[in-house]
Amino acid sequence: MLTLQDLAKVLEKDRAAISARVREFSIGGKPFRFNSARAVMGVVNLSADSWYRESVCFSAEAAVERAEILRAQGADIIDLGAESTLARASRAGSALQRSRLAPVIAALRKRRMLVSVETYSVPVARACLRAGANVLNLTGTAHAAEFFKLAAAHDAAIIICYVQGRNVREVRDFDFGRDAVEGMADFFSRRIEIAARHGVEKILLDPGLGFYYRNLQDSATRVRHQMRMFLNTFRLRRLGFPICHALPHAFEFFREEVRSAEPFFAVLAALGGTDLFRTHEVRRVKAVLDTMECYRDGPTDE
């Protein structure tokens, strides 16, 4: 059971990092004040293999309709994906992904929505940026320099995901090392250096908690790891860039209430210092964050 004593122990690991400030920047002309305001990214899936059925759209029209709903619910950015990260999902070639993504991106940009695209394919990234995408949600490690060059050329933000493998579809066992957070910090430091060398200034860091490593298939092991990482997120903010988290589902625990899982994890992510929340449940997560904000902004007894 998670207790206040556990939270205190997490904080004592690196108390100075809790006050670390991160870079703030504009995306598509919209300023993001990460040090004072959290942002939400709503998910639209264009792959029938995606398990979160509420997010799956089978046409460009349906995708635009869902995006409009997510924006109305409080999403700052719409994240599009055309290939599921599930290990058993079929691969979608770059041509198929481009055909799914480009029309939706164009339609959303006409409606002045900020668009993120989840991909590990250079041709997909290139086509999506040309179509008007504002953010590359990079879920791979191969060809990093090419992705960074593309992002810089289009003044796009890039979310660097922590992946132990070439991409999210090619992972095996997760190597925890002596300290998983320090391992991530080393990885991100190297990536940030490469990105800066290629002119990228708008960077977010994603610990990659939704990816399907073989040794994290046991529900208790996976959720324990996710909870610890959420609460330790503030340690990564020392790197000077905002943190993005994809909120997981913990279906084995929530079952028929699975749509309540992401709001639960949003609490842990917020406590840990997350700046951008990627979620299928924008309305629920936004309500949680707004409620938590009352503690800071409201009157106190002091």
N, C-alpha and C positions, 0 to 999 in steps of 0.2 A: 504493500500500500504506500503510495506517495504521500509524504508528510511534509510539514513545514521544516522539520529537521533536515530532510533530504534536500529541500530547496536551499537551505542555509549552507549545506556542504558543497553544493554546486557553486554557489556564489563565492565561497572561500577559495576555490581553486584559482580564481583570477579576478579578484574583486575590482582591480583597476580597469579591467576590460568592460565592465558594465557601463561605464561612462564614455566609452569610445564613440567618437562621432564618425559618420561615414559621408562619402561624397554624395552631393545632391546634384541633380541635373534635370533637364527637360527632355521629354520624349515626344516627338511629333508636335513640338510647340507647347506641350503641357508641362509645367514645373512639378517635380516630385520632391517634396520636403521630407525626406526619409527620417530625419532626426526629430521631427515633431509630429508627423502624420503617417500612419500606416496606409498601404495601398492594397487593393484586391484585384486579382486577375481571374476572370471567369473562363471556364473551359468549354470549348465546342469541339466535339470529336467528329471527324469525317470518315472514320473507319467503323465498319459494322462489328469488328472484333472487340472494340472497346467495351469493357465489362460494365461501366457506369451508364446504364441504359438511358437515363434522363438526359445525358449529354450528347447522345449519338444523333446525328442528323444525316439523312439519306439524300438530301438535295441541297443545292446552294440556297434555295429559297428558305428551306427549313433552318439552315445554319444562320442565315441573316435574321430570321425571326427569333431564334434562340438568343443570338447576340444582342438584339434589341431588348429582350427581356432582362438579360444579365446586366446590361447597362442601366436599365431602369432600377434594378435592384441594388446598384451601387458599384458595379465593376468599373475599374479605371482602365483596364486593358482586357482585350479578348484574346485568349490563347487558342490557336487552331492546331490540330494534329490530324494527320492523314494516315498514320500507321500506329496501331496499338503497341504498347510496350510489353504486353503479356507474352511470355515465352512461347506459348502455344499458338499465338496469332500468326496468320500468314504474313509474309513480307509483301510490302507494297513497293513496287519499283518507282524510280524517280519520276518517270513519265506519268504514271498513274497519280502519284501524289501531286504533281504540278497541276494536272487537270482538275483535281479536286479542290486544291487550295486557291489557285489564282483567281477564279471568278468570285469566290467568297471574299478574298482580300480586297479586290477592287470594289465590291459592293459595300463592304464595311467602311472603307476609306471614304467613299462618296458620302457616307453618313457620318463622317468625321469621328469614327471610332479608332482608337489605337489598337493595332493588331500585332500580336506576337505569333511566331510560327515555331513549333517544336520539330526539330529535325537534326539528323546527323549526316545529311547528304548535301554536298556542295552544290550540285545542280538544282536541288530543291530550294536551297537557301538563295541562290542567285535569282531564280525565277520569282520567288516570293518577294524579295527586296525590290525587284523591278516592278512588281505589281503594287508595291506601296507598303509592304510590311515595315513596322517600326522597330520590332524587336526580334532577334534570333534567340530562340530557346535551344541552346546547343546541347544535345544529349549524346555527344560522342567526343572522343579524344583525337581521332585521326584527322589529318589535314587541317590542324588548328590554324596555321598561318593563313590558309586560303579563306577560312571563315572570318578571321579578324580583318583581313584586307577588304572583304566584302562589306562588313559592318562599317568600317571606317569610311569607305567610299560612299555609302548611303546615309551616313550620319545616324546609324541605327544603334540602339542599345543591344547588348548581348548578355544573356544569362549563361554563365559558365557552370555547367552541372558537373558534380563530382561523379565520375564513372570509373570503376575498376575494370577496364576493358576498352576495346575500340569504340564501342557504342553500347547503348542500353540493351540492345538485343543480343549482345555477345558478352555476357557476364557469367561468371561461374560462382565460386565461393567468395564471400566478402572477407577481406583480410582486415581484422580489427587493429592489429598492431598493439603496441603498448598503450596508445592513446589515440582513438579514432579521430578525435578533433584535431590533434596535432598533425596527424597524417593528412587530413583534409587541408589544413592550413598550408602545409608544404606544397601540396598539389596546386592549390589556388595561387600561391605566391609565384610559382613558376609560370602559370598560365597568365596571370596579370602582367608579368614582365613581357611575355611574348605579345600579348594584346597591345600593351603600351608601345612597344617597338613598332607595331603596324598602325599606330594612330588611333586606336580605340580608346575612347574616354568614358563612355557610358557602360559601366560593367555592374552586373549583379552576380552574386555567388549562390549556388544552389547545392546543398549537401546531398541531394539525390536520394531521398528516403523512400521514394515509391518504386525503386527499381527491383528487379526480380532475381536477386542472388540466390543460388541454390541453398546455401546454409541459413538463409533467412526465411525459408518457406514455413517453418514451424511458427505458428501464430504468436506464442508467448515470447519466443526469442526475437522475432521481428519487431513486435510492439515494444518490447523492453528497449531495444536498440533505438527505435524511433523516438520514444519518450526521452531517453537520455540525450539524444542529439538535439531535440527541440529545446530542451532546457539549457543546453550548453552552447546554443547558437551565438550568444553574446561574445564568446571567446573568438569567433571568426570575424567579428566586426572590428577587431584590432587591425585587420588588413586594410581598413579604410574604405570598404565598399559595402553597399547594402546587401542584405541577405534575403533571398527568395526561398520559400518552402512550398513544395507541392504537398498538400495535406492528404494523408492516407485514409484508409477506410476501416481496417480492423474488422472485416466482415464476421470473422469467427466469434467475436465478442458481441457485436451489435446486432447481427442477424437481421430480423425484420425492421430494426431501427437503424439500419446501416446509414441512412441519410443524416443521422445525428453524429456520425463518427467524425467527420471533418470539422464540425463546430467544436467538438471536444478537443481535438488535436490543435485547433486554433488557439485555445486557451494556453496550452503548453508552449506553442510557438510564440505567442505574444509575450508570455513571461520570459522566454529566452531571448527576446530582442529581435524577432523577425520583422522585416520591413515590407516585404511583398508576399501576400498569401495567394497561392494558386489553388483554386477550389472549383468543384462542380456545384457547390452549394453556396452561391454568393449571398443570397438573402439571409440564410442562417448564420453564416460566418460573419457577415457585416453586423448583424444584430449582436453577436457575441462581442465583437471588437468595440462596438459603440457602448455596450453595457460596461465593459471593462474600463473604457475611457472615463466613465462617470467617477471612478475612484480617484482619478488624478484631478479632474476638473471641478468636482463638486466641493461643497464646504466640508471642513473637517472639524474635529473636536479639539484640535491643537491650538 
